Amino acid sequence: MIPTYPPNKNPSLVTLPIQPHTPLMSTALLSHGGPPLDDDDTHTPPWGRNGIGRYFEWAAAKKRAFEAPFDIAKLRAQRAALIGLTYQEYVLEILERGRYLNTSDGLRIAEIVSRRGVRY
């Protein structure tokens, strides 16, 4: 049994032409105005031009290496400030050499500070 519907009483809908199919869409209608999907030659992604490789694995490993419980991180930050290093420099020295620097390690601290770039 096919349901029957009453005729449409809205005059504005009656006057609309019936289109048998939708018109073909142009590329202008499909664009939402976002950036182009092609790579820009001037842009270099964080992992470089040679593919992703192990970038995300190294990023996760670095994050895990620098993470520490709050109390330990606070103590390291205080010690680093006391000897004139940043937290990252102090933790990197612990990870690379296994040494906890103090004020008597002036020569090594001077080497680390001399390797710094220009900081603003």
PyMOL commands that set and color helices and strands:
alter all, ss='L'
color gray80, all
select helices_A, chain A and resi 11-14+27-30+55-66+70-83+87-97+106-114
alter helices_A, ss='H'
color red, helices_A
deselect
rebuild
show_as cartoon
